Amino acid sequence: MKRVIIHGDGMADWPCPDLGGKTPLEAARKPNMELVASRGTLGLVATIPEGMPAGSDIGTMSMLGYDPRRYHTGRAPIEAASQGIELAASDVVFRMNLVTLGADASGAAVMNDFTAGHITSAQAALIVRDLAQHLGGDEIEFFSGVSYRHLMVWHNGPAALRLTPPHDITGKPVAAYLPAGEGSQRLRDLMTQASALLCGHPVNLKRREQGNSEATSVWFWGHGRAPSFPSLKSRFGASGAVISAVDLVNGLGRLAGLEIIKVPGATGFLDTDYAAKARYGLGALERHDFLLLHIEAPDEAGHMGRADLKQEAIERIDELIVGPLLKGLREMGNFRLLLMPDHSTPCQLKTHSNEPVPFAIISRAQLIEAGGAHRGYNENDARLTGLVFKQGHELIAELFRDDA
């Protein structure tokens, strides 16, 4: 039997004034998702344990059946696993965003853009290379990632730090959110030195000429030491693969023992090649029993506060991913497919929130049955079923049930 999770990152939301009081899931035209919800099992799942931050590291870990309270050591260690970065037990790894800082009327630094205008990976690689040359050494190492997402490893570094995700403070003065705790001054110094280096960097000069946001600084967050996971194969006996353009999700896949599949045209943004992800996903299922297929676009739209773009991303996921996968899986034989986000990314907040999110799960037998309940795949219809998984990591057991 084939098992699939379609992971629409940050797909859940709150009612949006721009959509007439509907959520993007309610407003979107998505017949394939509605089919899954109406013929399959629909409900809510709490992917973010109480007291933990609402993020894709926590939510995706729950989705894959790992209790974050037991296995989570930080976001950056997961991304390091994706890049194959070997960490010693005493190393601390940090997510390092390239960001655009501006100034308010008083001259205080403000987080204008936590993505540095979605800087290209090629441009970012040049910046990270120069950061490594001028600021790195035996103690500090820099590693280039995708677009604005990069890593810094502090060998024998401290872990008792208080750091804030930059996407949580968009438009806010940053002074109150600078690194605090043991070792924080070293991080602040690195940020100051990076800002000085980036001020006249050739990449920024080019971006300035083109009218694009500049990478004016770095921002450290999501730190932690290396984690250790049991593989999904050891737990469920299934070989698997992951498709994502985001290091975080690929890192969780690697830690879970999944094959990481790179898809040409997958960008981790709104312009990703949705159809290619579906094609490569079905190809992976020819040799694997399990697939995690991740799409970042809805989350990016939520961070932008663009409910219209989020609705559009959901509609493209439905047409170009959910539909083809349902068709392909049906031809392969028995399957179970789980559709869900890792967390909500309300457009009003422009960041994550921690309420339970809608899930829908369907088998081949349910798909080919006529009829079904009159309901859609959205937050309200999921709530009305009364089904809630309060421990998010337990939902995966439904996906791996043996019955068809």
Secondary structure, 3 states (H helix, E strand, C coil): CEEEEEEECCEECCCEHHHCCECHHHHCCCHHHHHHHHHCEEEEECCCCCCCCCCHHHHHHHHCCCCHHHHCCCHHHHHHHHHCCCCCCCCEEEEEEEEEEEECCCCCEEEEECCCCCCCHHHHHHHHHHHHHHHCCCCEEEEEEECCEEEEEECCCCCCEECCCHHHCCCCECHHHCCEECCHHHHHHHHHHHHHHHHCCHHHHHHHHCCCCCCCEEEEEEEECCCCCCCHHHHHCCCEEEECCCHHHHHHHHHCCCEEECCCCCCCCCCCCHHHHHHHHHHHCCCCCEEEEEECHHHHHHHHCCHHHHHHHHHHHHHHHHHHHHHHHHHHCCEEEEEECCCECCCCCCCCECCCEEEEEEEHHHHHCCCCCCCCCCHHHHHHCCCEECCHHHCHHHHCCCCC
